[in-house]
Amino acid sequence: MKHLFLALIAVTTISFAANAQGGFRLGIKGGANLNQVEGASLNDGFAFSYHLGGFAEIDFTKKFGIQPEVLWNQSKTTYGTGLSNIYQPLLDPTSGNDITLNYLSIPILLRYNIGNMLSLNAGPQFGILLNKDKNLLQNGEQAFASGDFGMVAGLQVNLKTLRLYGRYNIGLKNINDIDQKEKWTNQQLQFGIGLRL
C-alpha cells in the first residue's frame, strides 16, 4: 500500500509539471475484458467482464510519455470440483460457484508514440479489491488477497480525440489468501475505446 501511495504522489507531481508545459490531456475510457483467474482449483477458460475509468496522457517528448489510469476493473471465474475437494471444510455452502472480483486498477504506463496514430504502452498495474462479497469461506474469512500487482502491455490507435486499444494484463502476485497450497493469478485481455476530453 505504501508503494501505491508513493506512485500516486509521483503521478500527481508529474501531471502538474506536464500541465504547466502544455503536454497534458485527460480522457475517459471503457471496454470489455476477457479474463481468467489461473489456478488449479479454478475453471480454465476466459470469462467476459468490463472495465471503465479515466486516463491522462503526459508527454515528455514527441515520442515518449506516460499514461496513468484509474479503472474500475472486473474479473470473473468459477471454482471447480478441485476447490471443493481441497478446501471443502472451509467453504461457505451459500457462496455458489461463481466468483466476481471488482478492482480499482491503477496502471502507470510508459507510452512510446509511433508517428501520430499509434502508441505502444507498457508498465505496472496496481489493484485494490473493492467488492464486499469477496468471501468464499465460512466465518467471513477472505479467500482472495485485498491487493494485486501485475504488468500491462498493449497497443493504442490515436484518432484525434478517439482512442482504440488492446492490451494484455498479467498478474504477478498470488491472490490466494486461504493458504499457500495453490497460486492464483489474474490474466486479462482488454479491448476498449477512449475519448480524450
C-alpha positions, -999 to +999 in steps of 0.1 A: +000+000+000+029+023+007+043+018-028+008+026-043+007+058-023+042+069-035+032+061-071+001+082-068+021+112-054+047+108-083+019+107-109+002+138-094+035+157-093+044+148-129+009+157-140+012+192-126+046+197-142+034+184-176+003+205-175+024+236-170+044+227-201+012+220-222+018+182-227-012+171-206-045+156-217-074+139-198-099+113-211-124+086-202-124+050-214-143+018-212-144-016-227-145-054-224-123-079-205-116-115-214-102-127-181-093-157-161-081-163-126-055-190-132-052-217-106-056-255-102-089-253-083-104-227-107-120-235-140-099-229-171-111-206-199-117-169-202-148-151-189-164-119-201-164-088-179-159-050-181-137-020-172-145+017-170-124+047-159-102+077-168-068+083-181-042+110-185-016+114-213+015+132-202+041+140-229+078+144-222+088+145-258+070+138-291+080+101-288+078+094-250+053+100-223+034+083-195-003+073-193-016+068-158-051+055-155-077+048-128-101+020-137-130+001-122-119-034-135-139-066-132-126-102-131-148-133-132-142-170-127-158-201-112-144-226-089-143-262-100-146-295-082-109-293-073-115-264-050-144-281-031-122-311-026-091-293-013-110-266+007-143-284+015-141-279+053-136-241+048-161-233+021-193-214+027-221-235+012-242-204+004-214-187-017-221-206-050-196-214-078-194-180-095-167-156-084-167-119-093-138-097-083-141-059-087-108-040-086-097-004-085-069-008-110-042+018-114-019+012-144+010+035-148+021+030-184+051+042-204+039+054-238+060+053-270+044+071-299+050+056-334+041+085-356+008+104-348-016+075-348+000+046-330+013+042-294+029+013-275+020+011-238+037-009-211+041-007-173+030-019-139-006-021-126-017-019-090-051-033-080-072-029-049-100-054-044-133-035-039-163-058-036-176-067-002-189-102-013-154-115-019-158-142+008-160-179-003-151-191+032-171-197+063-168-174+093-163-144+070-127-151+061-113-139+028-104-162+000-087-135-021-060-111-012-070-074-009-045-063-035-030-073-068+001-064-088+008-071-125+023-059-157+005-044-188+015-043-224-006-031-254-012-011-285-033+021-289-046+038-320-050+076-317-076+092-339-077+129-329-099+127-297-107+089-301-086+061-286-089+024-296-068+000-276-060-036-269-037-049-241-027-079-221-025-078-183-007-105-164-009-108-126+024-114-108+010-116-073-006-147-057-041-136-048-049-168-029-055-156+006-065-190+020-031-207+022+000-213+000-012-247-014-021-231-047-011-200-066-040-179-082-031-151-106-052-128-127-049-126-165-068-103-188-071-093-224-087-058-226-103-041-256-118-007-254-124+028-266-114+061-250-124+097-256-098+125-250-115+155-234 
